[in-house]
């Protein structure tokens, strides 16, 4: 993926109409990207925030006014049919990704779809088939793994690709949150398999798997896993007092894997890790050195050069705020850091540039399908890994 800043766009850069389906957490984050990107980067296309879609008429109208969209729709089919929408941004639960994406591509629209690409491998495969057919007609499809657009992780990918770490030996990623520690937290859509597909595995593990493969530049070829649901029932929103419903997804997952080169990978994802709010941590070890990243210090990348004399060697901090670092030339003077929301601005920037150039955006739907296959393999492995029965003490 190129990180060069585009040639400045003329003042009358043509508009690309964007329509977005969904307006909650991810919808707000994506809106920030579309609203900001042309004010920061000089691009040959300018996004026009044409319409936003949601099922609740009052809610979607309020979201349109708050987030900067020109119009509101309550039917995603109507949004796709709009002449002023050339790109459809999908920020809905995973259960609707495939239907909306395939319909949008078949209607001649470009598509950005939030991760994970789908709820099942079969749905992801159908989306890839539609994306390949649309590519022949000039439409592009991208999946939203926004953490790739963190400047420090983009720099890490460049350093691995340039051989600064030598031969890779190990990638380890943990992604921990704590919003489900309280057993009284309600049975939200993210806790229902029919809507979310999986729990911490799809929500957090999808990011972890994509980053592992992206940073290493190779795919996982096998996994061994354990998953657990610690709170099996939760209060039903809007239900009778005391009414509980079953949680049908995992709370946490642990799995290991092997990359195509033979390097090992390990993963831990949880939404019940008390005290951890959005703790994504990445480490890559190679024969010539190591890289370490912590999302809670997202403007920093730590690098150990193992070729140095051991008496002076050690991890050193790279403050990723220089003009020469990925994406940073368009932002603030060195030392003035960026935040989470900037990853969505960078995502919009890269997709708009790809549409203007007619080149395949990264990550594409094929990348999303590969992640989906890994997630399915993790669930399959976890289903086979039985819990040991405690040995009962024998009477004396």
Backbone torsions as a table, in degrees:
resi	resn	phi	psi	omega
1	UNK	NA	129.2	180.0
2	UNK	-80.9	143.9	178.0
3	UNK	-116.8	10.1	-179.9
4	UNK	-66.4	144.0	177.7
5	UNK	-76.3	140.0	-175.4
6	UNK	-68.3	158.8	169.8
7	UNK	-62.5	135.2	-176.9
8	UNK	-53.7	137.9	-179.3
9	UNK	-82.0	149.0	173.7
10	UNK	-66.0	160.1	-177.3
11	UNK	-60.6	-27.3	-179.1
12	UNK	-102.3	38.1	177.9
13	UNK	-54.1	132.3	-178.1
14	UNK	-60.9	148.2	-178.7
15	UNK	-86.7	147.5	170.7
16	UNK	-117.7	111.5	-177.6
17	UNK	-71.7	128.0	-179.1
18	UNK	-111.9	133.2	171.4
19	UNK	-120.3	134.0	-175.6
20	UNK	-119.3	136.6	177.4
21	UNK	-106.7	116.9	-176.6
22	UNK	105.5	140.2	-175.7
23	UNK	-141.4	17.0	178.2
24	UNK	-83.9	-138.7	-173.8
25	UNK	-53.4	-55.8	-177.9
26	UNK	-70.2	-33.1	176.9
27	UNK	-61.7	-41.6	177.6
28	UNK	-65.2	-40.3	179.8
29	UNK	-65.4	-44.8	178.8
30	UNK	-65.6	-37.7	178.1
31	UNK	-59.9	-39.5	177.3
32	UNK	-58.1	-40.9	178.8
33	UNK	-64.3	-49.6	-178.7
34	UNK	-65.3	-35.9	-176.0
35	UNK	-71.3	-28.0	-169.7
36	UNK	-103.7	-29.5	-164.9
37	UNK	-55.8	-42.7	-177.5
38	UNK	-75.6	-12.6	176.3
39	UNK	-86.7	-8.1	-177.8
40	UNK	-116.5	-48.6	-176.6
41	UNK	-103.1	142.2	172.2
42	UNK	-86.0	113.6	-173.5
43	UNK	-128.2	154.3	179.0
44	UNK	-76.9	-7.7	174.8
45	UNK	-130.7	145.7	178.3
46	UNK	-116.8	123.2	-179.7
47	UNK	-70.8	133.7	172.7
48	UNK	-109.7	118.6	-175.6
49	UNK	-79.7	84.9	-168.2
50	UNK	-73.6	-48.1	-173.7
51	UNK	-159.3	149.2	175.5
52	UNK	-123.2	149.2	-173.1
53	UNK	-127.9	137.6	173.9
54	UNK	-159.3	159.7	-174.0
55	UNK	-76.1	-28.9	-177.9
56	UNK	-88.0	112.6	-175.8
57	UNK	-56.2	-46.7	-179.2
58	UNK	-67.6	-42.3	-179.3
59	UNK	-63.3	-42.4	-177.2
60	UNK	-73.2	-33.4	176.3
61	UNK	-66.7	-40.5	177.2
62	UNK	-64.8	-39.8	178.8
63	UNK	-64.9	-40.6	179.2
64	UNK	-59.3	-45.3	180.0
65	UNK	-66.7	-41.0	-176.4
66	UNK	-72.3	-38.4	-171.3
67	UNK	-96.5	-10.7	173.7
68	UNK	100.6	22.8	179.8
69	UNK	-93.6	143.7	-174.1
70	UNK	-75.2	-27.5	-175.9
71	UNK	-147.4	165.6	179.3
72	UNK	-129.1	143.5	176.6
73	UNK	-129.2	153.9	175.9
74	UNK	-111.7	1.2	179.3
75	UNK	-131.9	118.6	-177.2
76	UNK	-63.6	-25.4	176.7
77	UNK	-66.1	-37.8	177.0
78	UNK	-67.2	-37.3	177.6
79	UNK	-62.8	-45.7	179.8
80	UNK	-61.4	-34.7	-176.3
81	UNK	-76.0	-11.0	-177.1
82	UNK	-66.3	135.7	178.7
83	UNK	-70.3	-22.8	-178.7
84	UNK	-90.4	9.4	177.3
85	UNK	-113.9	116.3	176.4
86	UNK	-109.3	-15.0	179.4
87	UNK	-134.7	131.0	179.6
88	UNK	-108.7	124.2	-179.4
89	UNK	-106.0	119.3	-172.8
90	UNK	-104.2	114.1	-179.2
91	UNK	-125.9	42.6	-177.6
92	UNK	-104.7	170.5	170.8
93	UNK	-56.8	153.5	-173.8
94	UNK	-58.4	-23.7	-177.0
95	UNK	-63.9	-21.2	-178.7
96	UNK	-107.4	-2.1	-176.4
97	UNK	-56.9	-50.1	-173.3
98	UNK	-63.3	-47.1	-176.5
99	UNK	-61.8	-46.0	-177.8
100	UNK	-68.7	-45.0	-177.2
101	UNK	-63.4	-45.9	-179.4
102	UNK	-62.9	-43.3	179.4
103	UNK	-63.4	-41.1	-179.8
104	UNK	-65.6	-43.9	179.5
105	UNK	-64.2	-42.0	179.5
106	UNK	-67.3	-23.2	177.1
107	UNK	-85.8	2.5	176.9
108	UNK	87.8	21.7	-179.8
109	UNK	-102.4	149.3	165.9
110	UNK	-72.3	157.0	-177.0
111	UNK	-136.8	134.3	164.9
112	UNK	-116.1	124.7	-177.5
113	UNK	-123.3	129.9	177.9
114	UNK	-62.8	155.8	176.4
115	UNK	-80.5	163.4	-19.1
116	UNK	-64.4	156.8	-171.5
117	UNK	-54.6	-40.4	-177.4
118	UNK	-153.1	-175.8	177.2
119	UNK	-94.3	-17.9	-179.4
120	UNK	-140.0	161.1	176.1
121	UNK	-63.1	-40.0	-179.2
122	UNK	-61.0	-43.1	177.8
123	UNK	-63.8	-42.5	179.2
124	UNK	-63.7	-38.7	178.1
125	UNK	-63.8	-39.9	177.6
126	UNK	-64.0	-37.0	178.5
127	UNK	-67.8	-39.6	177.3
128	UNK	-65.2	-41.8	177.6
129	UNK	-59.2	-45.2	178.9
130	UNK	-65.3	-38.2	-179.7
131	UNK	-67.1	-38.4	178.7
132	UNK	-65.8	-41.3	177.7
133	UNK	-65.1	-41.1	-179.9
134	UNK	-66.7	-34.1	179.5
135	UNK	-60.1	-34.8	177.8
136	UNK	-65.0	-24.2	179.4
137	UNK	-96.9	-0.3	177.0
138	UNK	100.8	3.0	178.6
139	UNK	-92.3	144.7	-177.2
140	UNK	-113.9	153.6	-179.7
141	UNK	-136.9	132.1	-179.4
142	UNK	-134.6	146.8	175.3
143	UNK	-105.3	143.4	-169.2
144	UNK	-90.5	74.5	170.5
145	UNK	-91.9	84.0	-168.6
146	UNK	-67.1	-23.9	-176.3
147	UNK	-67.0	-19.5	172.3
148	UNK	-58.5	-25.7	-174.7
149	UNK	-91.2	4.0	169.7
150	UNK	-67.3	123.0	-176.1
151	UNK	-52.0	-39.7	-179.1
152	UNK	-64.7	-40.0	178.8
153	UNK	-74.3	-32.1	173.8
154	UNK	-64.5	-39.5	175.3
155	UNK	-64.9	-40.9	178.1
156	UNK	-59.1	-44.4	177.8
157	UNK	-60.1	-43.4	178.5
158	UNK	-61.6	-41.5	-178.4
159	UNK	-66.8	-41.3	176.3
160	UNK	-62.9	-45.2	-178.4
161	UNK	-63.5	-31.2	179.3
162	UNK	-83.3	0.7	175.8
163	UNK	83.7	15.4	-177.5
164	UNK	-66.1	-22.5	179.6
165	UNK	-99.7	-2.0	-178.1
166	UNK	71.8	-142.1	178.3
167	UNK	-81.1	126.7	-178.5
168	UNK	-70.2	140.6	177.8
169	UNK	-115.6	-37.3	-172.8
170	UNK	-155.5	137.8	169.0
171	UNK	-121.8	128.0	177.7
172	UNK	-130.3	133.2	-177.2
173	UNK	-136.2	131.8	170.6
174	UNK	-122.2	141.3	177.6
175	UNK	-139.4	107.2	-169.7
176	UNK	-123.1	135.4	173.4
177	UNK	-134.9	169.4	-176.7
178	UNK	-131.7	15.5	-172.0
179	UNK	-72.5	-7.5	177.4
180	UNK	-109.8	11.8	178.2
181	UNK	-61.0	-42.2	-178.4
182	UNK	-71.4	118.0	-179.9
183	UNK	-66.6	-12.1	177.6
184	UNK	-86.8	-1.6	177.3
185	UNK	-63.7	134.8	-172.4
186	UNK	-69.8	164.0	-178.1
187	UNK	-77.4	75.7	-179.7
188	UNK	-72.9	170.5	-176.5
189	UNK	-61.8	-29.7	-179.5
190	UNK	-68.0	-8.4	180.0
191	UNK	-105.2	9.4	-178.2
192	UNK	-119.3	119.4	-174.4
193	UNK	-57.9	-37.9	-175.7
194	UNK	-65.4	-20.3	178.1
195	UNK	-103.4	-42.5	-172.9
196	UNK	-96.6	-19.2	-178.2
197	UNK	85.6	-52.8	174.6
198	UNK	-155.8	179.8	-174.3
199	UNK	-98.2	-116.8	177.5
200	UNK	-56.6	-30.5	-178.5
201	UNK	-60.4	-51.8	-178.9
202	UNK	-78.8	-35.9	-177.1
203	UNK	-69.3	-50.5	-176.8
204	UNK	-104.7	-39.5	-177.8
205	UNK	-63.7	-30.7	178.0
206	UNK	-60.8	-44.1	176.4
207	UNK	-61.2	-45.1	-176.5
208	UNK	-62.8	-45.0	-180.0
209	UNK	-64.6	-45.3	179.8
210	UNK	-61.1	-43.5	-179.6
211	UNK	-64.7	-41.1	179.5
212	UNK	-59.2	-47.7	-178.1
213	UNK	-70.4	-38.6	-179.7
214	UNK	-66.5	-48.1	-178.8
215	UNK	-65.4	-40.4	-179.1
216	UNK	-75.7	-24.7	-175.9
217	UNK	73.8	25.4	-179.9
218	UNK	-155.0	165.5	-173.9
219	UNK	-98.4	155.6	170.6
220	UNK	-74.3	139.5	-178.6
221	UNK	-112.0	-7.7	179.2
222	UNK	-173.0	153.7	-178.9
223	UNK	-141.6	159.4	170.6
224	UNK	-136.6	131.3	-164.7
225	UNK	-141.8	160.3	168.6
226	UNK	-135.9	138.8	172.1
227	UNK	-131.1	159.8	179.0
228	UNK	-151.9	143.3	170.5
229	UNK	-113.2	109.3	-173.9
230	UNK	-83.4	-34.4	177.3
231	UNK	-111.1	107.3	-171.0
232	UNK	-84.8	-19.3	178.5
233	UNK	-136.8	144.8	-179.9
234	UNK	-140.3	159.5	-179.2
235	UNK	-59.7	137.9	179.4
236	UNK	-83.3	121.5	179.6
237	UNK	-60.3	128.7	178.8
238	UNK	75.3	4.1	-179.2
239	UNK	-85.2	-178.0	176.9
240	UNK	-63.8	148.7	177.7
241	UNK	-53.3	128.9	179.5
242	UNK	85.5	-4.9	-179.4
243	UNK	-70.1	131.6	179.7
244	UNK	-119.5	148.9	176.0
245	UNK	-127.2	156.7	-176.6
246	UNK	-74.0	135.9	170.0
247	UNK	-83.4	123.4	-172.3
248	UNK	-113.1	17.2	176.5
249	UNK	-130.5	172.4	-178.8
250	UNK	-80.1	150.1	170.3
251	UNK	-89.8	-29.6	-175.3
252	UNK	-154.4	154.5	177.7
253	UNK	-144.5	139.5	172.6
254	UNK	-123.0	130.5	175.8
255	UNK	-154.5	152.7	175.3
256	UNK	-118.9	162.0	-178.8
257	UNK	-155.7	174.8	177.9
258	UNK	-127.8	131.8	176.1
259	UNK	-82.6	165.2	-174.3
260	UNK	-58.1	-32.1	-178.6
261	UNK	-76.9	-11.8	-174.6
262	UNK	104.2	-8.6	176.5
263	UNK	-65.0	149.0	179.8
264	UNK	-93.2	153.3	176.8
265	UNK	-136.7	142.4	177.5
266	UNK	-134.1	146.0	-172.5
267	UNK	-138.9	142.1	171.4
268	UNK	-139.9	121.3	178.1
269	UNK	-130.5	139.8	-176.8
270	UNK	-155.7	145.6	171.6
271	UNK	-113.7	15.5	178.3
272	UNK	-128.9	31.4	179.8
273	UNK	-95.0	93.1	-173.1
274	UNK	-52.8	129.8	178.6
275	UNK	92.3	-10.9	179.8
276	UNK	-101.6	119.3	-174.8
277	UNK	-93.3	-50.1	177.4
278	UNK	-154.5	58.4	-168.4
279	UNK	-89.4	88.4	175.3
280	UNK	-99.1	119.7	-179.3
281	UNK	-130.5	136.0	-173.4
282	UNK	-131.0	137.3	171.7
283	UNK	-139.3	137.9	178.3
284	UNK	-126.6	125.5	-179.7
285	UNK	-114.5	135.1	176.3
286	UNK	-135.6	-178.9	-177.5
287	UNK	-70.9	-21.9	-177.2
288	UNK	-109.1	-6.4	-179.0
289	UNK	166.7	-175.0	-177.1
290	UNK	-141.8	155.0	174.1
291	UNK	-125.7	145.4	179.3
292	UNK	-139.3	138.0	-178.1
293	UNK	-139.1	141.9	177.2
294	UNK	-132.2	118.4	-176.8
295	UNK	-59.5	-27.2	178.3
296	UNK	-71.7	-9.2	171.9
297	UNK	-132.0	60.8	-163.8
298	UNK	-73.0	-6.5	175.3
299	UNK	-93.9	9.4	-177.4
300	UNK	-122.6	142.2	170.6
301	UNK	-129.4	131.0	179.2
302	UNK	-103.3	133.1	-174.6
303	UNK	-129.7	130.4	173.2
304	UNK	-112.8	120.5	177.1
305	UNK	-94.6	105.4	-174.0
306	UNK	-78.5	-1.9	177.4
307	UNK	-86.2	-9.8	179.4
308	UNK	-76.6	161.3	175.8
309	UNK	-59.4	132.7	-176.3
310	UNK	-58.5	-26.9	-178.3
311	UNK	-67.2	-23.3	-178.4
312	UNK	-121.1	-4.3	-175.7
313	UNK	-76.1	158.4	177.4
314	UNK	161.6	170.2	178.3
315	UNK	-68.1	134.9	174.1
316	UNK	-122.7	148.6	-178.3
317	UNK	-84.8	129.6	168.8
318	UNK	-103.5	116.3	177.7
319	UNK	-83.3	104.9	-169.9
320	UNK	-85.7	77.4	178.9
321	UNK	-140.7	9.8	-178.0
322	UNK	-82.3	155.1	177.8
323	UNK	-57.4	-29.7	-177.9
324	UNK	-78.7	-9.6	178.9
325	UNK	-82.3	157.0	-177.9
326	UNK	-54.0	129.6	175.0
327	UNK	73.7	-18.2	-165.6
328	UNK	-73.6	-21.9	-177.1
329	UNK	-61.5	-23.9	-178.3
330	UNK	-86.1	-8.6	-172.8
331	UNK	-103.5	-127.5	-168.6
332	UNK	-96.3	172.5	175.2
333	UNK	-61.5	156.4	-179.9
334	UNK	-50.8	139.1	179.5
335	UNK	96.1	-15.7	179.1
336	UNK	-94.8	104.0	-168.1
337	UNK	-76.1	165.9	175.7
338	UNK	-105.0	177.7	-178.3
339	UNK	-134.6	-172.3	-177.8
340	UNK	-55.8	-44.6	-173.9
341	UNK	-63.3	-24.4	-178.1
342	UNK	-68.2	-23.1	177.9
343	UNK	-62.8	-30.5	179.8
344	UNK	-78.6	-30.3	172.4
345	UNK	-64.8	-44.5	179.3
346	UNK	-65.2	-36.9	177.2
347	UNK	-62.1	-45.8	177.9
348	UNK	-63.0	-41.2	179.0
349	UNK	-58.4	-48.4	-176.5
350	UNK	-67.3	-37.4	179.4
351	UNK	-70.3	-43.0	177.6
352	UNK	-61.0	-40.6	178.4
353	UNK	-64.3	-40.8	179.0
354	UNK	-64.2	-42.0	178.7
355	UNK	-63.0	-43.3	179.6
356	UNK	-64.1	-38.5	-178.1
357	UNK	-84.5	-16.6	-175.2
358	UNK	71.1	27.8	-179.8
359	UNK	-106.8	157.1	-178.1
360	UNK	-69.3	126.2	177.4
361	UNK	-74.7	156.9	175.3
362	UNK	-123.1	135.3	-3.1
363	UNK	-81.2	140.9	177.6
364	UNK	-88.8	-179.9	179.9
365	UNK	-61.5	-29.3	176.5
366	UNK	-62.4	-37.9	176.2
367	UNK	-65.1	-40.5	177.4
368	UNK	-63.5	-38.6	177.2
369	UNK	-63.9	-41.4	179.1
370	UNK	-62.0	-42.6	176.5
371	UNK	-62.0	-41.7	180.0
372	UNK	-61.3	-38.9	178.5
373	UNK	-65.1	-38.4	177.5
374	UNK	-65.6	-44.5	179.1
375	UNK	-60.0	-40.5	178.2
376	UNK	-65.2	-38.6	178.3
377	UNK	-66.2	-36.8	176.9
378	UNK	-62.1	-46.1	179.1
379	UNK	-63.9	-39.8	178.6
380	UNK	-63.5	-43.8	179.8
381	UNK	-65.1	-43.1	-179.5
382	UNK	-62.2	-35.0	178.7
383	UNK	-67.1	-24.2	-179.1
384	UNK	-92.1	-19.8	-177.7
385	UNK	-85.0	98.9	-175.1
386	UNK	-79.0	157.8	176.4
387	UNK	-83.6	134.5	179.4
388	UNK	-69.2	138.0	176.2
389	UNK	-82.7	125.2	-179.1
390	UNK	-57.8	141.3	176.7
391	UNK	-73.2	124.8	-179.6
392	UNK	-79.9	134.6	178.8
393	UNK	-64.8	140.3	179.3
394	UNK	-85.9	141.5	178.2
395	UNK	-64.0	143.6	180.0
396	UNK	-77.6	NA	NA
